[in-house]
Amino acid sequence: MSASDSNKYSLENDFLRIAIHPLGAELRSVFSKKLNIEMLWQAGAEWPKHAPVLFPIVGALKDNTIDHNGEGLTLSRHGFARERFFELVQQTETELWFGLSADAETLKIYPFEFTFLVKYALIADNLSITMEVINTGTETLYCSYGAHPAFRVPIFDDEFFEEYQLVFEPSEDRIKRWPLDANLISNVPVGIATPQGKLKLTHDLFAADAIVLKQPEFSSVSILHSDKGHGIRMHCQNWPFFGIWSAQNANFVCLEPWQGIADTAASSGLLSEKEGILRLSPGQNHKSTYSLEVLG
């Protein structure tokens, strides 16, 4: 474990080597020793990020504002955590914990006391990521959180995007996509055929923005080469919302477990009524975990 000149922290075992930057507690690298290659999108012109952490909202607010006790709060899409420096609060040979707490700057735009923790842990050939929010204030805390990691597709330079597929397990033959319009969620879902739990990747899938799912029935989703079988699997139980996204004609796909979702055009604008919002009493916490497994 180390902090390099660029302030990245790293963990390594016999299977994986990862790097995290304190800016946004963002995962910057997932290097597979099994495949001898980087699995994470390394930021580029199509999208200049790697794996943002989302807090205190997920997605966009209607008119970028929301009402709390008669006060209009302005929060940009996916919140402010990805633009803030986290502190390294705990480290071992296999784990790194990063924390962000309310301060004078956050309280100007989000009037809640909180601590938000992100833990990265290497467990054999799995990378486990846990997010936890704690209400450190004296009133109800309203918040959402989520992850936005982007994975290289194709993984190897002699492959093509269309040679890969999404595999949902347990399999279902159809999923419901909730379309986005100007970053807001539609009220009417659209069915997508996923025979045997598989969906071929094409760039056209993301022509109308992300695939947004509510209450997904799958416990894992993989990005796999259709013939060779290598790729990455995300285990994502107990996340009530899920996003799958790629920038147009870009060589990556994001798998995004969420504890929250964007507004609809019909949203009331009240924070307490927002779909997917968590309500934490003073001293209460909420945490969720997802993990990554390299296949091949």
DRENBA-813762 format. One record per residue (C-alpha): residue in three letters; residue number from 0; chain; x, y, z. Coordinates in pm, 1 decimal, decimal comma. Layout:
N
+------+-----+------+----------+----------+----------+
! code ! pos ! unit !       px !       py !       pz !
+------+-----+------+----------+----------+----------+
!  ALA ! NUM !    A !        X !        Y !        Z !
...
+------+-----+------+----------+----------+----------+
//
This chain:
296
+------+-----+------+----------+----------+----------+
! code ! pos ! unit !       px !       py !       pz !
+------+-----+------+----------+----------+----------+
!  MET !   0 !    A !      0,0 !      0,0 !      0,0 !
!  SER !   1 !    A !    140,3 !    339,7 !    -91,6 !
!  ALA !   2 !    A !     71,7 !    700,6 !   -185,1 !
!  SER !   3 !    A !    253,2 !    799,0 !   -503,9 !
!  ASP !   4 !    A !    367,9 !   1144,9 !   -609,7 !
!  SER !   5 !    A !     24,6 !   1193,8 !   -769,7 !
!  ASN !   6 !    A !   -139,0 !   1118,6 !   -433,3 !
!  LYS !   7 !    A !   -282,1 !    784,9 !   -539,3 !
!  TYR !   8 !    A !   -306,1 !    506,2 !   -286,0 !
!  SER !   9 !    A !   -267,1 !    144,8 !   -389,4 !
!  LEU !  10 !    A !   -340,9 !   -209,2 !   -278,1 !
!  GLU !  11 !    A !   -200,6 !   -525,7 !   -431,0 !
!  ASN !  12 !    A !   -224,3 !   -901,7 !   -391,6 !
!  ASP !  13 !    A !   -158,1 !  -1205,4 !   -611,0 !
!  PHE !  14 !    A !   -459,8 !  -1131,7 !   -830,2 !
!  LEU !  15 !    A !   -517,8 !   -757,3 !   -849,3 !
!  ARG !  16 !    A !   -348,4 !   -420,4 !   -816,9 !
!  ILE !  17 !    A !   -572,9 !   -119,2 !   -759,3 !
!  ALA !  18 !    A !   -519,8 !    254,3 !   -721,2 !
!  ILE !  19 !    A !   -746,9 !    513,7 !   -557,9 !
!  HIS !  20 !    A !   -717,2 !    891,0 !   -564,5 !
!  PRO !  21 !    A !   -839,4 !   1094,0 !   -264,7 !
!  LEU !  22 !    A !  -1014,5 !   1335,3 !   -502,1 !
!  GLY !  23 !    A !  -1360,6 !   1186,2 !   -488,0 !
!  ALA !  24 !    A !  -1215,0 !    867,7 !   -334,7 !
!  GLU !  25 !    A !  -1214,2 !    759,7 !   -697,7 !
!  LEU !  26 !    A !  -1093,6 !    420,4 !   -814,1 !
!  ARG !  27 !    A !   -835,9 !    495,2 !  -1085,4 !
!  SER !  28 !    A !   -699,7 !    151,1 !  -1172,1 !
!  VAL !  29 !    A !   -797,3 !   -216,1 !  -1152,8 !
!  PHE !  30 !    A !   -509,5 !   -413,7 !  -1299,4 !
!  SER !  31 !    A !   -572,4 !   -784,8 !  -1346,3 !
!  LYS !  32 !    A !   -265,1 !  -1002,0 !  -1303,5 !
!  LYS !  33 !    A !   -462,4 !  -1294,7 !  -1444,1 !
!  LEU !  34 !    A !   -521,4 !  -1117,5 !  -1777,1 !
!  ASN !  35 !    A !   -214,9 !   -891,4 !  -1742,6 !
!  ILE !  36 !    A !   -413,0 !   -584,3 !  -1838,0 !
!  GLU !  37 !    A !   -591,4 !   -278,1 !  -1700,4 !
!  MET !  38 !    A !   -967,0 !   -335,2 !  -1663,3 !
!  LEU !  39 !    A !  -1078,9 !     18,6 !  -1577,6 !
!  TRP !  40 !    A !  -1138,0 !    296,1 !  -1831,3 !
!  GLN !  41 !    A !   -842,0 !    531,7 !  -1807,5 !
!  ALA !  42 !    A !  -1029,7 !    855,6 !  -1874,7 !
!  GLY !  43 !    A !  -1021,3 !   1014,2 !  -2217,1 !
!  ALA !  44 !    A !  -1176,0 !   1268,1 !  -2448,2 !
!  GLU !  45 !    A !  -1505,8 !   1076,4 !  -2458,5 !
!  TRP !  46 !    A !  -1539,3 !   1091,9 !  -2077,9 !
!  PRO !  47 !    A !  -1267,1 !   1232,9 !  -1850,8 !
!  LYS !  48 !    A !  -1339,6 !   1016,2 !  -1546,4 !
!  HIS !  49 !    A !  -1274,4 !    663,1 !  -1419,9 !
!  ALA !  50 !    A !  -1518,6 !    564,5 !  -1146,3 !
!  PRO !  51 !    A !  -1688,2 !    857,6 !   -971,7 !
!  VAL !  52 !    A !  -1851,1 !    819,3 !   -631,2 !
!  LEU !  53 !    A !  -2200,5 !    972,7 !   -619,4 !
!  PHE !  54 !    A !  -2328,6 !   1160,2 !   -310,9 !
!  PRO !  55 !    A !  -2553,8 !   1315,6 !   -176,7 !
!  ILE !  56 !    A !  -2777,7 !   1258,8 !   -480,1 !
!  VAL !  57 !    A !  -2778,2 !   1020,6 !   -774,2 !
!  GLY !  58 !    A !  -2870,2 !   1155,9 !  -1115,2 !
!  ALA !  59 !    A !  -3021,8 !   1495,7 !  -1182,1 !
!  LEU !  60 !    A !  -3271,7 !   1706,3 !   -990,7 !
!  LYS !  61 !    A !  -3563,5 !   1868,2 !  -1169,8 !
!  ASP !  62 !    A !  -3438,1 !   2219,8 !  -1252,9 !
!  ASN !  63 !    A !  -3122,0 !   2123,7 !  -1055,5 !
!  THR !  64 !    A !  -3296,3 !   2232,2 !   -736,5 !
!  ILE !  65 !    A !  -3492,5 !   2073,8 !   -455,2 !
!  ASP !  66 !    A !  -3690,3 !   2217,5 !   -165,7 !
!  HIS !  67 !    A !  -3606,6 !   2143,5 !    198,1 !
!  ASN !  68 !    A !  -3805,4 !   2323,0 !    468,9 !
!  GLY !  69 !    A !  -3890,7 !   2599,6 !    225,0 !
!  GLU !  70 !    A !  -3528,4 !   2651,4 !    121,0 !
!  GLY !  71 !    A !  -3423,0 !   2582,6 !   -237,6 !
!  LEU !  72 !    A !  -3110,2 !   2368,3 !   -259,0 !
!  THR !  73 !    A !  -2910,3 !   2363,6 !   -582,8 !
!  LEU !  74 !    A !  -2716,7 !   2042,9 !   -642,7 !
!  SER !  75 !    A !  -2551,4 !   1940,9 !   -967,4 !
!  ARG !  76 !    A !  -2605,8 !   1600,5 !  -1123,0 !
!  HIS !  77 !    A !  -2469,7 !   1316,0 !   -903,2 !
!  GLY !  78 !    A !  -2382,5 !   1555,2 !   -620,7 !
!  PHE !  79 !    A !  -2056,8 !   1706,8 !   -500,0 !
!  ALA !  80 !    A !  -1859,0 !   1417,9 !   -347,3 !
!  ARG !  81 !    A !  -1673,4 !   1339,5 !   -669,7 !
!  GLU !  82 !    A !  -1528,0 !   1692,6 !   -665,1 !
!  ARG !  83 !    A !  -1417,4 !   1687,1 !   -300,4 !
!  PHE !  84 !    A !  -1101,8 !   1548,2 !   -142,5 !
!  PHE !  85 !    A !  -1159,6 !   1260,2 !     98,0 !
!  GLU !  86 !    A !   -933,6 !   1184,3 !    393,2 !
!  LEU !  87 !    A !   -764,2 !    848,4 !    429,1 !
!  VAL !  88 !    A !   -913,3 !    739,2 !    762,3 !
!  GLN !  89 !    A !   -795,3 !    379,2 !    788,7 !
!  GLN !  90 !    A !   -550,5 !    150,2 !    611,0 !
!  THR !  91 !    A !   -432,4 !   -207,8 !    637,9 !
!  GLU !  92 !    A !   -250,6 !   -440,2 !    402,0 !
!  THR !  93 !    A !   -581,9 !   -530,8 !    238,4 !
!  GLU !  94 !    A !   -809,9 !   -228,4 !    295,3 !
!  LEU !  95 !    A !   -828,7 !    146,0 !    239,5 !
!  TRP !  96 !    A !  -1099,9 !    360,2 !    400,7 !
!  PHE !  97 !    A !  -1171,9 !    713,1 !    279,1 !
!  GLY !  98 !    A !  -1403,4 !    961,4 !    449,9 !
!  LEU !  99 !    A !  -1580,4 !   1286,5 !    368,5 !
!  SER ! 100 !    A !  -1760,9 !   1489,8 !    634,9 !
!  ALA ! 101 !    A !  -1976,0 !   1798,9 !    628,3 !
!  ASP ! 102 !    A !  -1788,1 !   2128,5 !    654,1 !
!  ALA ! 103 !    A !  -1853,0 !   2498,3 !    606,5 !
!  GLU ! 104 !    A !  -1846,8 !   2463,9 !    226,8 !
!  THR ! 105 !    A !  -2085,5 !   2167,0 !    202,3 !
!  LEU ! 106 !    A !  -2326,1 !   2321,4 !    453,3 !
!  LYS ! 107 !    A !  -2372,3 !   2622,3 !    224,0 !
!  ILE ! 108 !    A !  -2529,8 !   2402,6 !    -43,3 !
!  TYR ! 109 !    A !  -2645,1 !   2097,0 !    154,3 !
!  PRO ! 110 !    A !  -2749,4 !   2182,8 !    512,8 !
!  PHE ! 111 !    A !  -2690,1 !   1843,8 !    672,1 !
!  GLU ! 112 !    A !  -2422,1 !   1701,9 !    898,9 !
!  PHE ! 113 !    A !  -2288,2 !   1372,3 !    765,1 !
!  THR ! 114 !    A !  -1992,1 !   1141,7 !    728,8 !
!  PHE ! 115 !    A !  -1962,2 !    946,2 !    405,5 !
!  LEU ! 116 !    A !  -1718,2 !    653,8 !    396,2 !
!  VAL ! 117 !    A !  -1586,6 !    450,5 !    103,8 !
!  LYS ! 118 !    A !  -1394,4 !    129,3 !    172,0 !
!  TYR ! 119 !    A !  -1186,3 !    -63,8 !    -82,9 !
!  ALA ! 120 !    A !  -1082,3 !   -416,5 !     14,6 !
!  LEU ! 121 !    A !   -895,3 !   -688,0 !   -172,7 !
!  ILE ! 122 !    A !  -1029,6 !  -1032,4 !    -84,6 !
!  ALA ! 123 !    A !   -843,5 !  -1294,8 !   -290,4 !
!  ASP ! 124 !    A !   -947,0 !  -1232,7 !   -653,4 !
!  ASN ! 125 !    A !  -1230,7 !   -992,1 !   -562,1 !
!  LEU ! 126 !    A !  -1233,0 !   -617,2 !   -507,4 !
!  SER ! 127 !    A !  -1502,0 !   -523,3 !   -255,9 !
!  ILE ! 128 !    A !  -1630,3 !   -163,1 !   -236,9 !
!  THR ! 129 !    A !  -1846,8 !    -54,2 !     55,7 !
!  MET ! 130 !    A !  -2018,3 !    282,3 !     84,1 !
!  GLU ! 131 !    A !  -2157,3 !    402,7 !    415,8 !
!  VAL ! 132 !    A !  -2330,6 !    725,0 !    514,4 !
!  ILE ! 133 !    A !  -2374,2 !    826,2 !    880,5 !
!  ASN ! 134 !    A !  -2604,8 !   1096,0 !   1010,9 !
!  THR ! 135 !    A !  -2384,7 !   1295,7 !   1249,4 !
!  GLY ! 136 !    A !  -2641,2 !   1573,1 !   1292,7 !
!  THR ! 137 !    A !  -2952,6 !   1631,3 !   1501,2 !
!  GLU ! 138 !    A !  -3218,1 !   1619,7 !   1228,0 !
!  THR ! 139 !    A !  -3321,1 !   1367,3 !    964,1 !
!  LEU ! 140 !    A !  -3060,0 !   1330,5 !    691,5 !
!  TYR ! 141 !    A !  -3191,1 !   1296,6 !    335,4 !
!  CYS ! 142 !    A !  -2940,4 !   1155,2 !     87,7 !
!  SER ! 143 !    A !  -2860,4 !    905,3 !   -184,7 !
!  TYR ! 144 !    A !  -2533,8 !    748,7 !   -295,7 !
!  GLY ! 145 !    A !  -2396,8 !    524,4 !   -567,2 !
!  ALA ! 146 !    A !  -2107,8 !    419,0 !   -787,2 !
!  HIS ! 147 !    A !  -2018,6 !    496,6 !  -1149,4 !
!  PRO ! 148 !    A !  -1720,3 !    277,2 !  -1252,0 !
!  ALA ! 149 !    A !  -1632,9 !    251,0 !  -1621,8 !
!  PHE ! 150 !    A !  -1474,0 !    -64,7 !  -1764,4 !
!  ARG ! 151 !    A !  -1273,1 !   -100,6 !  -2082,1 !
!  VAL ! 152 !    A !  -1465,2 !   -252,8 !  -2371,9 !
!  PRO ! 153 !    A !  -1298,0 !   -406,1 !  -2556,8 !
!  ILE ! 154 !    A !  -1037,7 !   -519,9 !  -2305,5 !
!  PHE ! 155 !    A !   -773,9 !   -610,5 !  -2564,3 !
!  ASP ! 156 !    A !   -668,6 !   -397,7 !  -2860,0 !
!  ASP ! 157 !    A !   -739,7 !   -667,0 !  -3121,9 !
!  GLU ! 158 !    A !  -1107,4 !   -693,4 !  -3020,3 !
!  PHE ! 159 !    A !  -1422,3 !   -494,1 !  -3094,7 !
!  PHE ! 160 !    A !  -1694,5 !   -344,4 !  -2875,2 !
!  GLU ! 161 !    A !  -1965,5 !   -550,7 !  -3045,8 !
!  GLU ! 162 !    A !  -1790,6 !   -877,7 !  -2952,9 !
!  TYR ! 163 !    A !  -1896,3 !   -822,0 !  -2591,5 !
!  GLN ! 164 !    A !  -2225,7 !   -879,0 !  -2412,8 !
!  LEU ! 165 !    A !  -2393,1 !   -808,5 !  -2081,4 !
!  VAL ! 166 !    A !  -2486,6 !  -1118,7 !  -1882,3 !
!  PHE ! 167 !    A !  -2741,9 !  -1090,7 !  -1601,0 !
!  GLU ! 168 !    A !  -2759,9 !  -1356,3 !  -1328,8 !
!  PRO ! 169 !    A !  -3003,6 !  -1497,8 !  -1235,3 !
!  SER ! 170 !    A !  -3113,3 !  -1472,4 !  -1595,7 !
!  GLU ! 171 !    A !  -3439,6 !  -1318,7 !  -1708,5 !
!  ASP ! 172 !    A !  -3563,9 !  -1289,1 !  -2064,3 !
!  ARG ! 173 !    A !  -3667,3 !   -925,6 !  -2036,6 !
!  ILE ! 174 !    A !  -3568,8 !   -620,1 !  -1835,8 !
!  LYS ! 175 !    A !  -3747,5 !   -287,0 !  -1794,9 !
!  ARG ! 176 !    A !  -3556,5 !     23,6 !  -1894,1 !
!  TRP ! 177 !    A !  -3672,1 !    359,1 !  -1759,7 !
!  PRO ! 178 !    A !  -3574,1 !    607,9 !  -2034,4 !
!  LEU ! 179 !    A !  -3402,2 !    938,4 !  -1965,5 !
!  ASP ! 180 !    A !  -3514,6 !   1265,2 !  -2121,3 !
!  ALA ! 181 !    A !  -3290,3 !   1565,5 !  -2053,8 !
!  ASN ! 182 !    A !  -3143,3 !   1372,0 !  -1756,6 !
!  LEU ! 183 !    A !  -3486,2 !   1310,5 !  -1599,7 !
!  ILE ! 184 !    A !  -3648,7 !    967,2 !  -1564,6 !
!  SER ! 185 !    A !  -3955,7 !    876,4 !  -1767,8 !
!  ASN ! 186 !    A !  -4268,7 !    750,6 !  -1593,3 !
!  VAL ! 187 !    A !  -4313,0 !    474,1 !  -1850,7 !
!  PRO ! 188 !    A !  -4064,7 !    184,6 !  -1881,4 !
!  VAL ! 189 !    A !  -3958,0 !     20,4 !  -2206,2 !
!  GLY ! 190 !    A !  -3891,2 !   -352,9 !  -2228,6 !
!  ILE ! 191 !    A !  -3556,9 !   -485,1 !  -2354,6 !
!  ALA ! 192 !    A !  -3522,3 !   -847,2 !  -2461,7 !
!  THR ! 193 !    A !  -3245,4 !  -1031,8 !  -2275,6 !
!  PRO ! 194 !    A !  -3275,7 !  -1394,3 !  -2391,5 !
!  GLN ! 195 !    A !  -3105,5 !  -1625,9 !  -2140,5 !
!  GLY ! 196 !    A !  -3007,5 !  -1313,7 !  -1950,1 !
!  LYS ! 197 !    A !  -2782,5 !  -1182,5 !  -2229,2 !
!  LEU ! 198 !    A !  -2772,7 !   -849,2 !  -2407,9 !
!  LYS ! 199 !    A !  -2534,2 !   -788,0 !  -2696,3 !
!  LEU ! 200 !    A !  -2339,8 !   -464,3 !  -2662,1 !
!  THR ! 201 !    A !  -2375,3 !   -207,8 !  -2937,3 !
!  HIS ! 202 !    A !  -2313,2 !    164,0 !  -2925,7 !
!  ASP ! 203 !    A !  -2675,5 !    220,6 !  -3028,7 !
!  LEU ! 204 !    A !  -2788,1 !     88,7 !  -2689,3 !
!  PHE ! 205 !    A !  -2675,1 !    418,8 !  -2537,3 !
!  ALA ! 206 !    A !  -2790,8 !    657,2 !  -2811,1 !
!  ALA ! 207 !    A !  -3066,5 !    777,4 !  -2576,1 !
!  ASP ! 208 !    A !  -2844,0 !    791,6 !  -2266,2 !
!  ALA ! 209 !    A !  -2816,7 !    532,0 !  -1989,1 !
!  ILE ! 210 !    A !  -3014,4 !    214,7 !  -1935,6 !
!  VAL ! 211 !    A !  -3180,5 !    278,9 !  -1598,7 !
!  LEU ! 212 !    A !  -3331,9 !    -12,0 !  -1404,0 !
!  LYS ! 213 !    A !  -3551,6 !    -12,5 !  -1094,5 !
!  GLN ! 214 !    A !  -3556,2 !   -299,0 !   -842,5 !
!  PRO ! 215 !    A !  -3336,9 !   -522,7 !  -1061,5 !
!  GLU ! 216 !    A !  -3387,9 !   -894,2 !  -1008,3 !
!  PHE ! 217 !    A !  -3030,3 !   -990,1 !  -1097,1 !
!  SER ! 218 !    A !  -2763,9 !  -1021,9 !   -828,1 !
!  SER ! 219 !    A !  -2472,3 !   -984,8 !  -1069,6 !
!  VAL ! 220 !    A !  -2405,1 !   -842,0 !  -1412,9 !
!  SER ! 221 !    A !  -2100,9 !   -920,4 !  -1626,0 !
!  ILE ! 222 !    A !  -1933,7 !   -763,6 !  -1927,2 !
!  LEU ! 223 !    A !  -1805,6 !  -1063,9 !  -2121,6 !
!  HIS ! 224 !    A !  -1644,8 !  -1137,1 !  -2454,8 !
!  SER ! 225 !    A !  -1907,5 !  -1347,6 !  -2630,9 !
!  ASP ! 226 !    A !  -1662,2 !  -1614,2 !  -2752,9 !
!  LYS ! 227 !    A !  -1355,3 !  -1594,3 !  -2530,3 !
!  GLY ! 228 !    A !  -1539,3 !  -1550,3 !  -2199,5 !
!  HIS ! 229 !    A !  -1306,8 !  -1295,1 !  -2043,4 !
!  GLY ! 230 !    A !  -1440,1 !   -983,8 !  -1878,8 !
!  ILE ! 231 !    A !  -1554,3 !   -852,9 !  -1543,7 !
!  ARG ! 232 !    A !  -1843,8 !   -942,9 !  -1314,9 !
!  MET ! 233 !    A !  -2007,1 !   -705,0 !  -1068,9 !
!  HIS ! 234 !    A !  -2186,6 !   -858,7 !   -772,2 !
!  CYS ! 235 !    A !  -2454,1 !   -605,9 !   -678,3 !
!  GLN ! 236 !    A !  -2722,1 !   -742,5 !   -449,4 !
!  ASN ! 237 !    A !  -2944,6 !   -509,0 !   -248,6 !
!  TRP ! 238 !    A !  -2903,1 !   -201,3 !   -466,8 !
!  PRO ! 239 !    A !  -3255,4 !    -81,0 !   -558,6 !
!  PHE ! 240 !    A !  -3152,3 !    103,3 !   -875,5 !
!  PHE ! 241 !    A !  -2894,6 !     31,6 !  -1144,3 !
!  GLY ! 242 !    A !  -2752,2 !    219,1 !  -1441,8 !
!  ILE ! 243 !    A !  -2561,5 !     99,3 !  -1749,4 !
!  TRP ! 244 !    A !  -2405,0 !    367,0 !  -1965,9 !
!  SER ! 245 !    A !  -2145,3 !    450,8 !  -2227,5 !
!  ALA ! 246 !    A !  -2059,4 !    773,2 !  -2405,6 !
!  GLN ! 247 !    A !  -2134,8 !    765,9 !  -2775,2 !
!  ASN ! 248 !    A !  -1886,5 !    545,9 !  -2964,7 !
!  ALA ! 249 !    A !  -1658,9 !    523,2 !  -2660,5 !
!  ASN ! 250 !    A !  -1471,0 !    206,9 !  -2563,0 !
!  PHE ! 251 !    A !  -1609,3 !    164,9 !  -2213,9 !
!  VAL ! 252 !    A !  -1925,3 !     58,7 !  -2032,7 !
!  CYS ! 253 !    A !  -2027,9 !    179,6 !  -1686,8 !
!  LEU ! 254 !    A !  -2199,0 !    -53,4 !  -1440,6 !
!  GLU ! 255 !    A !  -2362,9 !    164,0 !  -1175,3 !
!  PRO ! 256 !    A !  -2525,6 !     36,9 !   -853,8 !
!  TRP ! 257 !    A !  -2733,1 !    311,4 !   -694,7 !
!  GLN ! 258 !    A !  -2912,0 !    389,3 !   -368,9 !
!  GLY ! 259 !    A !  -3108,0 !    666,3 !   -539,9 !
!  ILE ! 260 !    A !  -3229,4 !    783,1 !   -879,3 !
!  ALA ! 261 !    A !  -3285,5 !   1098,2 !  -1085,0 !
!  ASP ! 262 !    A !  -3605,6 !   1300,5 !  -1064,2 !
!  THR ! 263 !    A !  -3892,1 !   1270,0 !  -1308,4 !
!  ALA ! 264 !    A !  -4048,9 !   1570,0 !  -1482,2 !
!  ALA ! 265 !    A !  -4343,1 !   1527,6 !  -1244,8 !
!  SER ! 266 !    A !  -4134,8 !   1528,3 !   -924,9 !
!  SER ! 267 !    A !  -4280,5 !   1747,4 !   -650,3 !
!  GLY ! 268 !    A !  -3946,8 !   1915,8 !   -586,6 !
!  LEU ! 269 !    A !  -3961,3 !   1832,9 !   -215,3 !
!  LEU ! 270 !    A !  -3652,8 !   1657,0 !    -81,3 !
!  SER ! 271 !    A !  -3858,1 !   1452,2 !    164,1 !
!  GLU ! 272 !    A !  -4071,0 !   1316,8 !   -123,0 !
!  LYS ! 273 !    A !  -3790,4 !   1241,0 !   -367,8 !
!  GLU ! 274 !    A !  -3797,7 !    889,7 !   -514,9 !
!  GLY ! 275 !    A !  -3527,5 !    667,3 !   -372,9 !
!  ILE ! 276 !    A !  -3417,0 !    914,6 !   -106,2 !
!  LEU ! 277 !    A !  -3275,6 !    767,6 !    214,9 !
!  ARG ! 278 !    A !  -3404,8 !    903,7 !    544,7 !
!  LEU ! 279 !    A !  -3158,1 !    860,8 !    830,1 !
!  SER ! 280 !    A !  -3236,0 !    956,8 !   1189,0 !
!  PRO ! 281 !    A !  -2961,5 !   1116,7 !   1401,7 !
!  GLY ! 282 !    A !  -2688,2 !    860,6 !   1461,0 !
!  GLN ! 283 !    A !  -2828,7 !    618,5 !   1201,8 !
!  ASN ! 284 !    A !  -2614,1 !    479,4 !    920,6 !
!  HIS ! 285 !    A !  -2677,4 !    309,2 !    586,5 !
!  LYS ! 286 !    A !  -2425,3 !    103,5 !    390,8 !
!  SER ! 287 !    A !  -2411,3 !   -112,6 !     80,7 !
!  THR ! 288 !    A !  -2142,4 !   -321,5 !    -86,4 !
!  TYR ! 289 !    A !  -2066,9 !   -429,6 !   -440,6 !
!  SER ! 290 !    A !  -1769,8 !   -630,8 !   -561,9 !
!  LEU ! 291 !    A !  -1573,4 !   -689,4 !   -881,2 !
!  GLU ! 292 !    A !  -1438,0 !  -1017,9 !  -1011,5 !
!  VAL ! 293 !    A !  -1217,5 !  -1055,8 !  -1320,8 !
!  LEU ! 294 !    A !  -1321,2 !  -1344,3 !  -1545,2 !
!  GLY ! 295 !    A !  -1112,8 !  -1530,7 !  -1797,6 !
+------+-----+------+----------+----------+----------+
//
